[in-house]
Amino acid sequence: MGLMKHIVAAAAASALVFGALAFTPSSASAAAIATVTPQGEVAQIRQVTVKFSEPVVPFGDLRLADPFSIACQGSTPAGAGRWANERVWLYDFKEALPPGTRCTATLKADWKPTTARPTAAGSAPSSAATGSTSVTGIRTFAFSTGGPAVVTLQPSGGEIEEDQHFLLRLSGAAVASTVTANAWCEVEGLGEKIALQVVSGDARAAVLKARRITPAQAANALLVRCARPLANGAQVRLVWGKGIAAERNAQVVTTIEQRWRYEVRPAFTAEFTCERERAEAPCLPIRPLTVRFSAPIARAIATQVRLKPLQGADAATAVAPKFDKDDKSPDVRELTFPTPLAESAAFEIALPAGVVDNAGRTLSNASSFPLRVQTGAAPPIAKFAAAPFGIVERGDDSALPVTLRHVQGELRPAGAGQVRTVRATTDADILAWYARVQKFHETQMSAKELGYPEREWYTFENDTDTKGRPIRRRVERYVGSREISLLAKDPAARALALPQLEGGDPRPFEVVGIPLPEPGYHVVEIESPRLGQSLLDKRAPMYVRTGVLVTNLGVHFKLGGVNSVVWVTSLDRGKPVEGADVAVHDCNGKTLWSGRSDARGLAVVPRALAEPGDSCVADSGYFVTARKSVGSANGGKADVAFVFSSWQKGIEPWRFSVPTGRSAHPGLRAATVFDRTLFRAGETVSMKHFFRVETMQGLAPARRDQLPTRVKLVHEGSGEEIKIALVWRGNGRSATTTWPIPAAAMLGVYAVALERDTPAADEQGDDQSRQTSWSSGSFRVEEFRLPLIDARLSGPKAPAVAPPSVQLDVTMAYFSGGAMAAAPLRASALLKTRSPSFAGYDEYSFEPPRDPKK
């Protein structure tokens, strides 16, 4: 308690010192009025603010007499004055002053600053500090509201209609004739002003009712419009000009202009769009034909729009628009027609009669409909089912599917196109070709990287320098991979003849199977001048390629820290494959291990594998291959398959809560067992430590050179450390330590870690000093009382309505177990109001009835 009293006394002393500083008398010079706002003409006035050059009233006593009197045209408006602080006095008007109001603020002759204040902490005011001083300077200030100003305007900006009405909320009523004479609309590009008309009658009443403007507020509300309709898309300004007179005093007029910017909405139009191969080309029949309206129209009208064929078809074949099934809005702005449509056909887009938007406007370009549109031929296509890599199950009819359209003719033996393939046999060739196809898949590369002559590395573009002078800028040239062939100059590549190409052209797209009877990794490339002309927009062939593995083998790889396993199965039956030659390479093709699968299809790598490397030619991870002879039926050629250890998409170990590790060394695990984990300062922490090595058979004792040599306790928050030496017993089975917690120990969590700092030999045999640490547990040091008590209070189960008394049950027990018998007990209660609620009756109120007069 002595410490607490000292703190309170110090706080009190600080307060008195602050008071002494705050109330120290100012200099003997007289106070002056620093600023008064407002002054002059202000559109809207709600408050008068007077600031003095120094304190003129006692600090903290703000309920003092008003220093100024406010008079407006001979009368005092409703309002009240108040002191904001010892220097600032405010006068708040009950309502904003109307236009044409002139006011003065005059310092009262009998008011003087009060300077009575303590001279020191706790002392009485001295005679020298008690009394009054004068106020020097100007004593009367004038201000006025001027003419009626626009306080709010709806709309205040943005897009407006051609015959837009504007609702103006004024600071006071204005003379209508001065509004029409001195307010106007300006249209950009039009050299004359458009007069502003004041709207009255039913139109004004309807707007005021919709905006919930009361009759008292209606006097200051004005509805106006430009005297003639505005052009679509025009930039418009609404100007509230000078000379607009106030209704209560016609001599007071506006002297400041107010302006607002708008843009007239565009005309209501309908436009047709479609996708084309290039400008001026007909529409693609495989892509949607779209009609867009510049403003929303009713869905019922949109459903009547039709796309009618013009080549011998009647109205019954007209195509109706297709809408999103999830879109239930009553208005739409866009509609599309389902595809595909007939190629090279003429259509007509017909709109129903009387199309209007949601504002009732008719189409400004209605004469453009019915609109005739033309579809062209579908674009050519050559697309593999999987690129840049796919797998085809080996069989008697193994084939690579490819989708073709309008290129079948040039892929015949005498055509301008070509289908080429090359088969990789060795592991090195497979990896090299796989990496090359990946690199050239849908990308761009510089001409320098592609090995072009130096004269073709750059192109030149016309540009301007900082002064606007024309210059030629050199730009590095990039070439799309679709323009480059991988097999055209390869002597090992051979041409393929596609089946099912005996028909005439043009034909719709079809899926063709490219026969690939031989097992192995194949690179297939299609060369098509038609694709180049259509998609590259140049007279040069375009190349489409993929890599495909034709096999009946499935290769699975599991990487371990001690050993690894390769599992080889058949694709068609999923059974283990015995006698398959297996090889594990790094990501650049260096062989790390090779072996053969057993009767279970397993090839066990009996040692830890070296790291696969970071800079890889293709995918990261280990490159694992398997080969198996398929007999004389395939010419004695071996079936081959491969997998990268990074191919884990969808089967990552973390998805199945499988623990993993990245270290090639056996995992070391540490654990500490406590007698308990919650302590008070002054008690002793007893710990038993265990340290084990993870092996394939489970946890095993660690070697002597692996055992930690000390235990470290770290206080979380401060980082304070306590280190204790470890002595292992039973050939490293366990170690015990104790730590007497100091009486002044910091409270909180202490983390426990086992550490070792001993020389260890790495795999190359070099000795190196390294420190290793393992987290093994934690405990807490806190302040608490024992024994802990659990107190429970229970009341009646059923609702009690205005009962004279309520029976309550109080139960007290130890947390450690057992009831507190014959314990003294004192209970207190607090009665609070509560609003009842019942599930299922949210719309009902269960409050007691109220007196309607209150």
ChimeraX attribute file (.defattr): number of C-alpha atoms within 10 A of each C-alpha:
attribute: neighborCount
match mode: 1-to-1
recipient: residues
	/A:1	6
	/A:2	6
	/A:3	8
	/A:4	9
	/A:5	10
	/A:6	11
	/A:7	12
	/A:8	11
	/A:9	12
	/A:10	12
	/A:11	12
	/A:12	12
	/A:13	14
	/A:14	13
	/A:15	13
	/A:16	15
	/A:17	14
	/A:18	13
	/A:19	18
	/A:20	18
	/A:21	14
	/A:22	15
	/A:23	18
	/A:24	16
	/A:25	17
	/A:26	13
	/A:27	8
	/A:28	8
	/A:29	11
	/A:30	16
	/A:31	20
	/A:32	17
	/A:33	18
	/A:34	13
	/A:35	13
	/A:36	18
	/A:37	16
	/A:38	19
	/A:39	16
	/A:40	13
	/A:41	19
	/A:42	16
	/A:43	23
	/A:44	22
	/A:45	21
	/A:46	13
	/A:47	18
	/A:48	18
	/A:49	16
	/A:50	19
	/A:51	20
	/A:52	17
	/A:53	14
	/A:54	17
	/A:55	20
	/A:56	25
	/A:57	22
	/A:58	19
	/A:59	15
	/A:60	10
	/A:61	10
	/A:62	15
	/A:63	11
	/A:64	12
	/A:65	12
	/A:66	16
	/A:67	19
	/A:68	20
	/A:69	15
	/A:70	23
	/A:71	15
	/A:72	16
	/A:73	11
	/A:74	10
	/A:75	9
	/A:76	12
	/A:77	17
	/A:78	11
	/A:79	13
	/A:80	13
	/A:81	21
	/A:82	16
	/A:83	21
	/A:84	14
	/A:85	17
	/A:86	17
	/A:87	18
	/A:88	22
	/A:89	20
	/A:90	20
	/A:91	20
	/A:92	17
	/A:93	16
	/A:94	12
	/A:95	12
	/A:96	16
	/A:97	22
	/A:98	24
	/A:99	30
	/A:100	25
	/A:101	19
	/A:102	19
	/A:103	22
	/A:104	19
	/A:105	21
	/A:106	16
	/A:107	19
	/A:108	14
	/A:109	10
	/A:110	6
	/A:111	15
	/A:112	18
	/A:113	17
	/A:114	17
	/A:115	21
	/A:116	20
	/A:117	22
	/A:118	21
	/A:119	19
	/A:120	17
	/A:121	17
	/A:122	12
	/A:123	10
	/A:124	10
	/A:125	13
	/A:126	12
	/A:127	8
	/A:128	10
	/A:129	17
	/A:130	14
	/A:131	12
	/A:132	14
	/A:133	16
	/A:134	13
	/A:135	19
	/A:136	11
	/A:137	10
	/A:138	10
	/A:139	14
	/A:140	14
	/A:141	16
	/A:142	18
	/A:143	19
	/A:144	23
	/A:145	27
	/A:146	26
	/A:147	33
	/A:148	29
	/A:149	30
	/A:150	20
	/A:151	13
	/A:152	13
	/A:153	16
	/A:154	11
	/A:155	15
	/A:156	15
	/A:157	14
	/A:158	11
	/A:159	17
	/A:160	21
	/A:161	18
	/A:162	19
	/A:163	14
	/A:164	15
	/A:165	20
	/A:166	20
	/A:167	21
	/A:168	19
	/A:169	21
	/A:170	24
	/A:171	23
	/A:172	25
	/A:173	22
	/A:174	25
	/A:175	16
	/A:176	15
	/A:177	12
	/A:178	18
	/A:179	22
	/A:180	17
	/A:181	15
	/A:182	18
	/A:183	24
	/A:184	21
	/A:185	23
	/A:186	18
	/A:187	19
	/A:188	12
	/A:189	9
	/A:190	10
	/A:191	8
	/A:192	10
	/A:193	14
	/A:194	19
	/A:195	18
	/A:196	21
	/A:197	21
	/A:198	18
	/A:199	16
	/A:200	11
	/A:201	7
	/A:202	9
	/A:203	11
	/A:204	19
	/A:205	15
	/A:206	11
	/A:207	15
	/A:208	19
	/A:209	11
	/A:210	9
	/A:211	10
	/A:212	11
	/A:213	14
	/A:214	10
	/A:215	11
	/A:216	8
	/A:217	13
	/A:218	16
	/A:219	14
	/A:220	18
	/A:221	23
	/A:222	22
	/A:223	20
	/A:224	21
	/A:225	20
	/A:226	22
	/A:227	16
	/A:228	14
	/A:229	12
	/A:230	21
	/A:231	17
	/A:232	15
	/A:233	16
	/A:234	18
	/A:235	17
	/A:236	22
	/A:237	17
	/A:238	22
	/A:239	18
	/A:240	23
	/A:241	20
	/A:242	18
	/A:243	20
	/A:244	28
	/A:245	27
	/A:246	26
	/A:247	20
	/A:248	15
	/A:249	16
	/A:250	15
	/A:251	13
	/A:252	21
	/A:253	24
	/A:254	23
	/A:255	17
	/A:256	16
	/A:257	13
	/A:258	14
	/A:259	12
	/A:260	15
	/A:261	14
	/A:262	19
	/A:263	21
	/A:264	20
	/A:265	19
	/A:266	16
	/A:267	18
	/A:268	20
	/A:269	18
	/A:270	20
	/A:271	14
	/A:272	15
	/A:273	13
	/A:274	16
	/A:275	16
	/A:276	17
	/A:277	15
	/A:278	11
	/A:279	8
	/A:280	7
	/A:281	12
	/A:282	20
	/A:283	25
	/A:284	24
	/A:285	24
	/A:286	18
	/A:287	17
	/A:288	19
	/A:289	24
	/A:290	16
	/A:291	19
	/A:292	16
	/A:293	18
	/A:294	16
	/A:295	21
	/A:296	18
	/A:297	21
	/A:298	16
	/A:299	16
	/A:300	11
	/A:301	17
	/A:302	23
	/A:303	16
	/A:304	13
	/A:305	22
	/A:306	21
	/A:307	23
	/A:308	22
	/A:309	23
	/A:310	16
	/A:311	9
	/A:312	5
	/A:313	10
	/A:314	10
	/A:315	11
	/A:316	8
	/A:317	11
	/A:318	18
	/A:319	17
	/A:320	17
	/A:321	19
	/A:322	13
	/A:323	17
	/A:324	8
	/A:325	6
	/A:326	6
	/A:327	9
	/A:328	10
	/A:329	8
	/A:330	10
	/A:331	17
	/A:332	22
	/A:333	16
	/A:334	19
	/A:335	22
	/A:336	21
	/A:337	19
	/A:338	17
	/A:339	13
	/A:340	13
	/A:341	20
	/A:342	17
	/A:343	17
	/A:344	15
	/A:345	17
	/A:346	16
	/A:347	22
	/A:348	17
	/A:349	19
	/A:350	17
	/A:351	19
	/A:352	13
	/A:353	10
	/A:354	12
	/A:355	18
	/A:356	17
	/A:357	21
	/A:358	13
	/A:359	11
	/A:360	11
	/A:361	15
	/A:362	15
	/A:363	19
	/A:364	11
	/A:365	12
	/A:366	16
	/A:367	8
	/A:368	13
	/A:369	14
	/A:370	16
	/A:371	15
	/A:372	15
	/A:373	20
	/A:374	18
	/A:375	21
	/A:376	19
	/A:377	17
	/A:378	24
	/A:379	18
	/A:380	20
	/A:381	21
	/A:382	22
	/A:383	17
	/A:384	23
	/A:385	14
	/A:386	15
	/A:387	16
	/A:388	19
	/A:389	19
	/A:390	16
	/A:391	15
	/A:392	19
	/A:393	19
	/A:394	21
	/A:395	15
	/A:396	11
	/A:397	12
	/A:398	18
	/A:399	17
	/A:400	23
	/A:401	16
	/A:402	16
	/A:403	14
	/A:404	19
	/A:405	20
	/A:406	21
	/A:407	24
	/A:408	26
	/A:409	19
	/A:410	16
	/A:411	21
	/A:412	18
	/A:413	14
	/A:414	9
	/A:415	12
	/A:416	15
	/A:417	21
	/A:418	21
	/A:419	24
	/A:420	19
	/A:421	22
	/A:422	20
	/A:423	22
	/A:424	19
	/A:425	16
	/A:426	13
	/A:427	21
	/A:428	15
	/A:429	14
	/A:430	23
	/A:431	20
	/A:432	16
	/A:433	20
	/A:434	23
	/A:435	17
	/A:436	16
	/A:437	20
	/A:438	18
	/A:439	16
	/A:440	19
	/A:441	17
	/A:442	14
	/A:443	12
	/A:444	15
	/A:445	14
	/A:446	15
	/A:447	19
	/A:448	17
	/A:449	10
	/A:450	13
	/A:451	10
	/A:452	11
	/A:453	9
	/A:454	9
	/A:455	9
	/A:456	12
	/A:457	18
	/A:458	16
	/A:459	13
	/A:460	12
	/A:461	10
	/A:462	9
	/A:463	12
	/A:464	11
	/A:465	10
	/A:466	6
	/A:467	6
	/A:468	8
	/A:469	8
	/A:470	11
	/A:471	12
	/A:472	12
	/A:473	14
	/A:474	13
	/A:475	11
	/A:476	13
	/A:477	15
	/A:478	17
	/A:479	15
	/A:480	16
	/A:481	19
	/A:482	21
	/A:483	15
	/A:484	16
	/A:485	18
	/A:486	20
	/A:487	22
	/A:488	17
	/A:489	8
	/A:490	12
	/A:491	8
	/A:492	11
	/A:493	18
	/A:494	14
	/A:495	16
	/A:496	19
	/A:497	14
	/A:498	16
	/A:499	11
	/A:500	11
	/A:501	13
	/A:502	9
	/A:503	9
	/A:504	8
	/A:505	12
	/A:506	13
	/A:507	14
	/A:508	12
	/A:509	17
	/A:510	15
	/A:511	16
	/A:512	18
	/A:513	16
	/A:514	18
	/A:515	16
	/A:516	23
	/A:517	16
	/A:518	19
	/A:519	25
	/A:520	25
	/A:521	30
	/A:522	23
	/A:523	24
	/A:524	26
	/A:525	24
	/A:526	23
	/A:527	28
	/A:528	25
	/A:529	20
	/A:530	23
	/A:531	26
	/A:532	19
	/A:533	15
	/A:534	17
	/A:535	17
	/A:536	16
	/A:537	12
	/A:538	13
	/A:539	12
	/A:540	15
	/A:541	22
	/A:542	24
	/A:543	23
	/A:544	24
	/A:545	28
	/A:546	23
	/A:547	27
	/A:548	22
	/A:549	24
	/A:550	25
	/A:551	26
	/A:552	23
	/A:553	26
	/A:554	22
	/A:555	21
	/A:556	18
	/A:557	23
	/A:558	12
	/A:559	17
	/A:560	19
	/A:561	18
	/A:562	16
	/A:563	15
	/A:564	16
	/A:565	16
	/A:566	23
	/A:567	22
	/A:568	32
	/A:569	21
	/A:570	16
	/A:571	16
	/A:572	13
	/A:573	9
	/A:574	12
	/A:575	14
	/A:576	20
	/A:577	19
	/A:578	18
	/A:579	20
	/A:580	27
	/A:581	17
	/A:582	26
	/A:583	21
	/A:584	25
	/A:585	22
	/A:586	23
	/A:587	24
	/A:588	22
	/A:589	20
	/A:590	14
	/A:591	16
	/A:592	17
	/A:593	16
	/A:594	16
	/A:595	17
	/A:596	20
	/A:597	22
	/A:598	16
	/A:599	11
	/A:600	14
	/A:601	20
	/A:602	23
	/A:603	24
	/A:604	18
	/A:605	23
	/A:606	11
	/A:607	13
	/A:608	14
	/A:609	20
	/A:610	12
	/A:611	12
	/A:612	20
	/A:613	12
	/A:614	11
	/A:615	10
	/A:616	15
	/A:617	16
	/A:618	19
	/A:619	18
	/A:620	18
	/A:621	20
	/A:622	28
	/A:623	26
	/A:624	26
	/A:625	26
	/A:626	28
	/A:627	22
	/A:628	20
	/A:629	15
	/A:630	15
	/A:631	11
	/A:632	8
	/A:633	7
	/A:634	14
	/A:635	10
	/A:636	10
	/A:637	17
	/A:638	19
	/A:639	23
	/A:640	27
	/A:641	25
	/A:642	25
	/A:643	17
	/A:644	21
	/A:645	19
	/A:646	13
	/A:647	14
	/A:648	9
	/A:649	6
	/A:650	7
	/A:651	9
	/A:652	12
	/A:653	11
	/A:654	9
	/A:655	8
	/A:656	8
	/A:657	8
	/A:658	8
	/A:659	7
	/A:660	11
	/A:661	11
	/A:662	9
	/A:663	10
	/A:664	15
	/A:665	12
	/A:666	14
	/A:667	14
	/A:668	17
	/A:669	15
	/A:670	18
	/A:671	17
	/A:672	20
	/A:673	15
	/A:674	15
	/A:675	9
	/A:676	11
	/A:677	16
	/A:678	16
	/A:679	18
	/A:680	18
	/A:681	16
	/A:682	13
	/A:683	13
	/A:684	13
	/A:685	19
	/A:686	16
	/A:687	18
	/A:688	14
	/A:689	22
	/A:690	20
	/A:691	25
	/A:692	21
	/A:693	16
	/A:694	15
	/A:695	13
	/A:696	11
	/A:697	6
	/A:698	8
	/A:699	14
	/A:700	14
	/A:701	17
	/A:702	19
	/A:703	12
	/A:704	11
	/A:705	11
	/A:706	19
	/A:707	24
	/A:708	25
	/A:709	17
	/A:710	17
	/A:711	22
	/A:712	19
	/A:713	21
	/A:714	18
	/A:715	22
	/A:716	14
	/A:717	11
	/A:718	9
	/A:719	11
	/A:720	11
	/A:721	13
	/A:722	13
	/A:723	15
	/A:724	14
	/A:725	13
	/A:726	18
	/A:727	14
	/A:728	18
	/A:729	10
	/A:730	7
	/A:731	10
	/A:732	19
	/A:733	15
	/A:734	18
	/A:735	16
	/A:736	15
	/A:737	15
	/A:738	12
	/A:739	14
	/A:740	11
	/A:741	16
	/A:742	12
	/A:743	10
	/A:744	8
	/A:745	13
	/A:746	17
	/A:747	16
	/A:748	17
	/A:749	18
	/A:750	23
	/A:751	18
	/A:752	23
	/A:753	22
	/A:754	27
	/A:755	20
	/A:756	17
	/A:757	15
	/A:758	16
	/A:759	14
	/A:760	15
	/A:761	10
	/A:762	9
	/A:763	8
	/A:764	6
	/A:765	8
	/A:766	9
	/A:767	12
	/A:768	11
	/A:769	10
	/A:770	10
	/A:771	12
	/A:772	12
	/A:773	15
	/A:774	18
	/A:775	16
	/A:776	18
	/A:777	19
	/A:778	18
	/A:779	18
	/A:780	16
	/A:781	21
	/A:782	15
	/A:783	11
	/A:784	10
	/A:785	8
	/A:786	8
	/A:787	11
	/A:788	12
	/A:789	15
	/A:790	14
	/A:791	12
	/A:792	10
	/A:793	10
	/A:794	10
	/A:795	11
	/A:796	10
	/A:797	6
	/A:798	6
	/A:799	8
	/A:800	10
	/A:801	6
	/A:802	7
	/A:803	7
	/A:804	6
	/A:805	7
	/A:806	9
	/A:807	7
	/A:808	9
	/A:809	9
	/A:810	11
	/A:811	11
	/A:812	16
	/A:813	16
	/A:814	14
	/A:815	13
	/A:816	11
	/A:817	11
	/A:818	9
	/A:819	14
	/A:820	14
	/A:821	8
	/A:822	6
	/A:823	8
	/A:824	6
	/A:825	7
	/A:826	5
	/A:827	6
	/A:828	4
	/A:829	5
	/A:830	4
	/A:831	5
	/A:832	5
	/A:833	5
	/A:834	7
	/A:835	8
	/A:836	8
	/A:837	13
	/A:838	9
	/A:839	5
	/A:840	7
	/A:841	9
	/A:842	8
	/A:843	6
	/A:844	9
	/A:845	12
	/A:846	10
	/A:847	10
	/A:848	7
	/A:849	7
	/A:850	7
	/A:851	6
	/A:852	5
	/A:853	4
	/A:854	4
